[in-house]
Amino acid sequence: MTTQPGKPPLADLFAAALRKRDENGRHLHHRDCIHNLPPERQVAVRGKTTEWWTRIIGPLPEQITPDQWETEPPQWETP
């Protein structure tokens, strides 16, 4: 499973994001993060419906803009 041709598998991207979060103590927004997507797409990427999300989690996640980016995207390890 890959994101796009020439991109690493999603599992590698998730692992890199988790490593970066461990280094910084929290998620830092960047140009490739899920928070750039519209709220409905963020929910769908997580495998949920907006109905489920609003009933169980509450308000839909917010979409960020480039002025809210805090860091460069995580770097995955190449084999």
C-alpha positions as CSV (number, residue, x, y, z in Angstrom):
1,M,0.0,0.0,0.0
2,T,1.5,3.3,-1.1
3,T,0.3,6.8,-1.1
4,Q,1.4,7.8,-4.6
5,P,4.0,6.5,-7.1
6,G,7.4,7.4,-5.7
7,K,6.1,7.9,-2.2
8,P,6.8,5.6,0.8
9,P,4.2,3.1,2.1
10,L,1.6,4.7,4.4
11,A,3.0,2.6,7.3
12,D,6.4,4.3,6.9
13,L,4.8,7.7,6.9
14,F,2.8,6.9,10.0
15,A,6.0,5.6,11.7
16,A,7.9,8.7,10.8
17,A,5.1,11.0,12.1
18,L,5.0,9.1,15.4
19,R,8.8,9.4,15.8
20,K,8.6,13.1,15.2
21,R,5.7,13.5,17.7
22,D,7.8,11.6,20.3
23,E,10.7,14.0,19.7
24,N,8.5,17.1,20.1
25,G,6.1,15.9,22.7
26,R,3.1,16.6,20.4
27,H,2.1,16.6,16.7
28,L,3.5,19.6,14.9
29,H,1.5,20.7,11.8
30,H,3.3,20.5,8.4
31,R,2.5,20.6,4.7
32,D,1.8,16.9,4.5
33,C,-0.3,16.4,7.6
34,I,-3.8,15.2,7.7
35,H,-5.0,18.5,9.1
36,N,-4.6,20.2,5.7
37,L,-7.5,18.2,4.5
38,P,-11.2,19.3,4.8
39,P,-12.8,18.0,8.0
40,E,-14.9,15.4,6.2
41,R,-11.8,13.9,4.4
42,Q,-9.8,13.8,7.7
43,V,-12.6,11.7,9.2
44,A,-12.8,9.4,6.1
45,V,-9.0,8.9,6.1
46,R,-9.4,7.7,9.7
47,G,-12.0,5.2,8.5
48,K,-15.0,6.8,10.2
49,T,-18.1,8.6,9.0
50,T,-19.0,12.2,9.9
51,E,-22.1,10.9,11.6
52,W,-20.1,8.5,13.8
53,W,-17.5,11.3,14.5
54,T,-20.0,13.9,15.6
55,R,-21.9,11.4,17.8
56,I,-18.8,9.8,19.5
57,I,-16.0,12.4,19.3
58,G,-17.9,15.7,18.9
59,P,-17.0,18.5,16.6
60,L,-15.3,17.7,13.3
61,P,-11.6,18.3,13.2
62,E,-10.4,21.7,11.9
63,Q,-8.6,22.3,8.6
64,I,-5.4,24.2,8.9
65,T,-3.8,26.7,6.5
66,P,-0.1,27.1,5.5
67,D,0.4,29.9,8.0
68,Q,-0.2,27.3,10.7
69,W,2.5,24.9,9.6
70,E,5.1,24.5,12.5
71,T,7.7,22.2,11.0
72,E,8.9,20.3,7.9
73,P,7.2,16.9,7.2
74,P,8.7,13.9,9.0
75,Q,11.4,12.1,7.1
76,W,10.9,8.4,6.6
77,E,13.8,6.0,6.6
78,T,14.8,4.7,3.2
79,P,15.9,1.1,2.9
